Amino acid sequence: PMALAVPPAARLRAWGVYTVGLIVRPRARPAAAIAAYRQALPRDPDHAESHQKQAVASQLTGGIQGARAGFRAAILALEARGDTAAAAALRESAGALVKLDG
């Protein structure tokens, strides 16, 4: 299970580090993006967007296991916050990229 309560300050810091990942990934620095997303996740383990972006960056670097784990975590986080439509859409799109059940 994901963390139950994240203090607002930690959630804000998670969004800040997540934003760094968004900035560096398009600049052909997927390893730096992965590092930024991984820094965001301890601050807010339910941050579905960080899990998803970390998965994409992992896939870009050939890290299929990391991509699979990131997509799974993002889907669980979306379901936990009640966004079942987004979770289903991510499951479908991510399932086309990596085998989620393996």
Secondary structure, DSSP 8 states (H G I E B T S, - for coil): ---S---HHHHHHHHHHHHHHHHHGGGT-HHHHHHHHHHHHHH-TT-HHHHHHHHHHHHHTT-HHHHHHHHHHHHHHHHHTT-HHHHHHHHHHHHTTS-TT-
